[in-house]
Amino acid sequence: MAGLLCFGIYLTLRSRAYFHVLRAAYPTERIQWRRIWGAYIAAYGFNNVVPARGGDVIKLFLTRSSIPRSSYSAVGASFSSSSSMTP
């Protein structure tokens, strides 16, 4: 049980870091963290079921639809910033 709790905290902290990457990319837009958290968790779960990184497509779509006036290219580029946080 403690391991599951620690893993949930780990994913939440990583999604929060990704949220801050997106806030830096779009400083004038209002971004809801819970929508970014949902996109991150959905992508992580899908990547664990289907091993072809299809979760990144899901994260790209969900994140792009969560940020007004954002572009797929900018949101996609933010993946490289957030993936450098991988231990």
Sequence and secondary structure as in RCSB ss.txt:
>XXXX:A:sequence
MAGLLCFGIYLTLRSRAYFHVLRAAYPTERIQWRRIWGAYIAAYGFNNVVPARGGDVIKLFLTRSSIPRSSYSAV
GASFSSSSSMTP
>XXXX:A:secstr
 HHHHHHHHHHHHHHHHHHHHHHHH TTS   HHHHHHHHHHHHHHHHHSSSSHHHHHHHHHHHHHSTT  HHHH
HHHHHHHHTT  
